[in-house]
Amino acid sequence: MAAQTLCSAFSSSFSGRPLHPFRSPSSSATGFSKPPRSLTIAAAAAGPLLPHGRRLRAAVIGGGPAGSSAAEALAAGGVETYLVERAPAGAKPCGGAIPLCMLDEFSLPAELVDRRVTRMRIVSPSNLVVDFGKTLKPGEHIPMLRREVLDAFLRERARSHGAEVVHGLFMGLDLPGDGEGPYVVRYISSPETAQQTLEVDVVVGADGANSRVAKAIGAGDYAQAIAFQERIRLPTEKMEHYEDLAEMYVGGDVSPDFYGWVFPKCDHVAVGTGTVVAKPQIKKYQAGIRGRAGEKITGGTVIKVEAHPIPEHPRPRRVRGRVALVGDAAGYVTKCSGEGIYFAAKSGRMCGQAIVRASEGGRRCVTEGDLRREYLRRWDGEYKGTFRFLDLLQRVFYQDDAGREALVEMCGDEYVQKRTFESYLYKRIQPGNPLEDLKLAWRTVGCLVRAHIVGEEMEKLAMAEKIAM
Ligand SMILES: Cc1cc2nc3c(=O)[nH]c(=O)nc-3n(C[C@H](O)[C@H](O)[C@H](O)COP(=O)(O)OP(=O)(O)OC[C@H]3O[C@@H](n4cnc5c(N)ncnc54)[C@H](O)[C@@H]3O)c2cc1C
C-alpha cells in the first residue's frame, strides 16, 4: 500500500495537476484496451421499455466489495437484484488497508475499523528505515479492517436496500442465442446440491480474480500475482508495537517484484508478500518477510494461512453484451501496491449506477452500448491514468534492490510524504507546488542514480571477493 501511496504522489508531482487518462496511442502494457469504435456510436441506443409492472432483472455474481456495492446501487435504483455469493461466512485473503476517503464515500461505520494507522514504516533492502506519517493532520489515518467484517457489512446493506442475497455457487452462464433474450445464471444454492437457474436481463461479474463470469463471456486473461499471508496473533506487549503502525519491507529477499507487509488488525497482524515472476517460491519470500520483521513477530500464534491471486492489469474485454465485469474480475488492482478494495467498491457502484441510469430506474432494458458509455468510459476516464502511472513506477522502483533503495530514500522526503498521503487517503490530487515538484523530480533522478551506482559498486566488490577466494 505504501508504495502505491508514494507512487500516487509522484504521478501528481510530475504532472503537477490531477491524474487524468493517458493519451498514449499504445495501451497494451496495462491491458486497458482502447475504447472500441462502437463506444460512441452505440451510446445513443437505448434498450426497449419493459412491459408495464416488470422491472429490469440483474444478477450480481460475487459478494465482495465490488459485488455488494453494485447490488446496493442496483437495488436502491429500482432494479430487481440478485446477489449470488458462494461463501458468505468466508474471509477474503487481504491486507485490509483502505483509503480514508472510503469511510465517508461508502458510509462505513467507525466500528468496522480495527486499527487506525498513523505511521507507515518502510524498510529498504539495506534496512534503511523511513517513517511515513509526519505530515498527517489530526484525525488522518489509514483504516485497517478485516475483510470478513467489511464484506458482511456491505452485503447486508445491499440486502437492506432490496437486493436478494443468494447463498450459492455460480456454475455458469447461458448467453442469449439471439442476443435479445434473457441470460440464464446457473448456480448451486447451499445447502442443496441440485443446480438451479435464474433468468435475468443483465449480469455483473464481481466474482474476483478467478472469475467464471469472465470466462463465460470470453473476456480474456490477465497476468496475476500470487499473494500469501499469515495472520499471526501476537502477545499483548508485542501487539502494542503495532498499535498505530504498519510496516512494509522491500528487497529481493521478500519479493523480486512486490513488497512484504505487516499490517495490524484487532488482535493480530497480517504478515504477507506477493510476486508475479516467482510464484513457486512464494513460501521462500514469506520466510523472508518473517525474517525481516524478526523479533517483533516471533512468539505469536499463526491463526490463519491464506493465499489468493491478484490481477496485474484489466482484462482485454470488460463488457460483452449485457454483462459487465467489476473489481478484481475486471482487473482493477493498482500495480506497486496491490490496492483493490476501494477500486472494487467504486467500480461496482459505478457499474450499478450506470445500469440504473441507462434503464431509467429499471424501466428499460439496457444495451452493450449503455454499459460501455455509462460505465466503462466513465471508469477509464477517471482511473486509467492512475493505473498506468503506477505500472510505470513499479517498473522503475521495484526492478532491483538499487531501485528499492531509491524508493525508500525518496520516502524520507516530507514533500513526497505529504503528496503521497493526500493522493492515497483521498484519491484526489490537489495541484502541487511547481517548484517543489521540479525539485522532487530532480531528487528522484538523483536517488536512482546514486542507488544504482552504489549497487553496481557492491556487485563489483562481491565479484572481486569471489575471485579472491
Ligand atoms: C493477500 C492479499 C492482500 C491484499 N491486501 C490489500 C490491501 O491491503 N488493500 C487493498 O485495497 N487491497 C488488497 N488486496 C486486493 C483486494 O483484496 C482485492 O482487490 C479486492 O478483494 C477485490 O474485491 P472484489 O469484490 O472485486 O473481489 P473479491 O474480494 O475477490 O470478492 C469476490 C467474491 O466473489 C465470490 N465468488 C467467487 N467465485 C464465485 C462463484 N463461482 N460463485 C459465487 N460466488 C463467488 C467470492 O467468494 C468473493 O466473496 C489484497 C489481496 C490479497 C490476495
The ligand as an SDF file (V2000), in Angstrom:
LIG
                    3D

 53 58  0  0  0  0  0  0  0  0999 V2000
   -3.1260  -11.3150    0.2930 C   0  0  0  0  0  0  0  0  0  0  0  0
   -3.7900  -10.0950   -0.2900 C   0  0  0  0  0  0  0  0  0  0  0  0
   -3.6630   -8.8640    0.3530 C   0  0  0  0  0  0  0  0  0  0  0  0
   -4.3240   -7.7350   -0.1560 C   0  0  0  0  0  0  0  0  0  0  0  0
   -4.2490   -6.5710    0.5510 N   0  0  0  0  0  0  0  0  0  0  0  0
   -4.9580   -5.4940    0.1310 C   0  0  0  0  0  0  0  0  0  0  0  0
   -4.9840   -4.3030    0.9210 C   0  0  0  0  0  0  0  0  0  0  0  0
   -4.4000   -4.2110    1.9930 O   0  0  0  0  0  0  0  0  0  0  0  0
   -5.7090   -3.2510    0.4490 N   0  0  0  0  0  0  0  0  0  0  0  0
   -6.3970   -3.3140   -0.7330 C   0  0  0  0  0  0  0  0  0  0  0  0
   -7.0270   -2.3130   -1.1190 O   0  0  0  0  0  0  0  0  0  0  0  0
   -6.4080   -4.4340   -1.4730 N   0  0  0  0  0  0  0  0  0  0  0  0
   -5.7250   -5.5300   -1.0760 C   0  0  0  0  0  0  0  0  0  0  0  0
   -5.7750   -6.6900   -1.8050 N   0  0  0  0  0  0  0  0  0  0  0  0
   -6.6140   -6.7350   -3.0320 C   0  0  0  0  0  0  0  0  0  0  0  0
   -8.0910   -6.9020   -2.6490 C   0  0  0  0  0  0  0  0  0  0  0  0
   -8.2310   -7.9890   -1.7780 O   0  0  0  0  0  0  0  0  0  0  0  0
   -8.9610   -7.1120   -3.8930 C   0  0  0  0  0  0  0  0  0  0  0  0
   -8.6340   -6.1750   -4.8790 O   0  0  0  0  0  0  0  0  0  0  0  0
  -10.4510   -6.9950   -3.5530 C   0  0  0  0  0  0  0  0  0  0  0  0
  -10.8270   -8.0150   -2.6710 O   0  0  0  0  0  0  0  0  0  0  0  0
  -11.3250   -7.0790   -4.7980 C   0  0  0  0  0  0  0  0  0  0  0  0
  -12.6800   -7.1260   -4.4280 O   0  0  0  0  0  0  0  0  0  0  0  0
  -13.7610   -7.8490   -5.3560 P   0  0  0  0  0  0  0  0  0  0  0  0
  -15.0670   -7.6390   -4.7160 O   0  0  0  0  0  0  0  0  0  0  0  0
  -13.5590   -7.4370   -6.7560 O   0  0  0  0  0  0  0  0  0  0  0  0
  -13.3380   -9.3930   -5.3330 O   0  0  0  0  0  0  0  0  0  0  0  0
  -13.2570  -10.3810   -4.0930 P   0  0  0  0  0  0  0  0  0  0  0  0
  -12.9830   -9.6530   -2.8560 O   0  0  0  0  0  0  0  0  0  0  0  0
  -12.3230  -11.4590   -4.5090 O   0  0  0  0  0  0  0  0  0  0  0  0
  -14.7290  -10.9570   -3.9820 O   0  0  0  0  0  0  0  0  0  0  0  0
  -15.2130  -11.9010   -4.8980 C   0  0  0  0  0  0  0  0  0  0  0  0
  -16.3800  -12.6010   -4.2410 C   0  0  0  0  0  0  0  0  0  0  0  0
  -16.9610  -13.4850   -5.1870 O   0  0  0  0  0  0  0  0  0  0  0  0
  -17.2350  -14.7210   -4.5750 C   0  0  0  0  0  0  0  0  0  0  0  0
  -17.1850  -15.7390   -5.6200 N   0  0  0  0  0  0  0  0  0  0  0  0
  -16.1240  -16.1110   -6.3600 C   0  0  0  0  0  0  0  0  0  0  0  0
  -16.4680  -17.0840   -7.2140 N   0  0  0  0  0  0  0  0  0  0  0  0
  -17.7950  -17.3400   -7.0000 C   0  0  0  0  0  0  0  0  0  0  0  0
  -18.7260  -18.2550   -7.5640 C   0  0  0  0  0  0  0  0  0  0  0  0
  -18.3700  -19.1100   -8.5270 N   0  0  0  0  0  0  0  0  0  0  0  0
  -19.9880  -18.2330   -7.1060 N   0  0  0  0  0  0  0  0  0  0  0  0
  -20.3750  -17.3680   -6.1380 C   0  0  0  0  0  0  0  0  0  0  0  0
  -19.5300  -16.5050   -5.5520 N   0  0  0  0  0  0  0  0  0  0  0  0
  -18.2590  -16.4810   -5.9880 C   0  0  0  0  0  0  0  0  0  0  0  0
  -16.1210  -14.8780   -3.5390 C   0  0  0  0  0  0  0  0  0  0  0  0
  -16.4950  -15.7730   -2.5070 O   0  0  0  0  0  0  0  0  0  0  0  0
  -15.9530  -13.4510   -3.0470 C   0  0  0  0  0  0  0  0  0  0  0  0
  -16.7650  -13.1430   -1.9620 O   0  0  0  0  0  0  0  0  0  0  0  0
   -5.0980   -7.8320   -1.3410 C   0  0  0  0  0  0  0  0  0  0  0  0
   -5.2140   -9.0640   -2.0000 C   0  0  0  0  0  0  0  0  0  0  0  0
   -4.5740  -10.1800   -1.4810 C   0  0  0  0  0  0  0  0  0  0  0  0
   -4.7450  -11.5050   -2.1890 C   0  0  0  0  0  0  0  0  0  0  0  0
  1  2  1  0
  2  3  1  0
  2 52  2  0
  3  4  2  0
  4  5  1  0
  4 50  1  0
  5  6  2  0
  6  7  1  0
  6 13  1  0
  7  8  2  0
  7  9  1  0
  9 10  1  0
 10 11  2  0
 10 12  1  0
 12 13  2  0
 13 14  1  0
 14 15  1  0
 14 50  1  0
 15 16  1  0
 16 17  1  0
 16 18  1  0
 18 19  1  0
 18 20  1  0
 20 21  1  0
 20 22  1  0
 22 23  1  0
 23 24  1  0
 24 25  2  0
 24 26  1  0
 24 27  1  0
 27 28  1  0
 28 29  2  0
 28 30  1  0
 28 31  1  0
 31 32  1  0
 32 33  1  0
 33 34  1  0
 33 48  1  0
 34 35  1  0
 35 36  1  0
 35 46  1  0
 36 37  1  0
 36 45  1  0
 37 38  2  0
 38 39  1  0
 39 40  1  0
 39 45  2  0
 40 41  1  0
 40 42  2  0
 42 43  1  0
 43 44  2  0
 44 45  1  0
 46 47  1  0
 46 48  1  0
 48 49  1  0
 50 51  2  0
 51 52  1  0
 52 53  1  0
M  END
$$$$
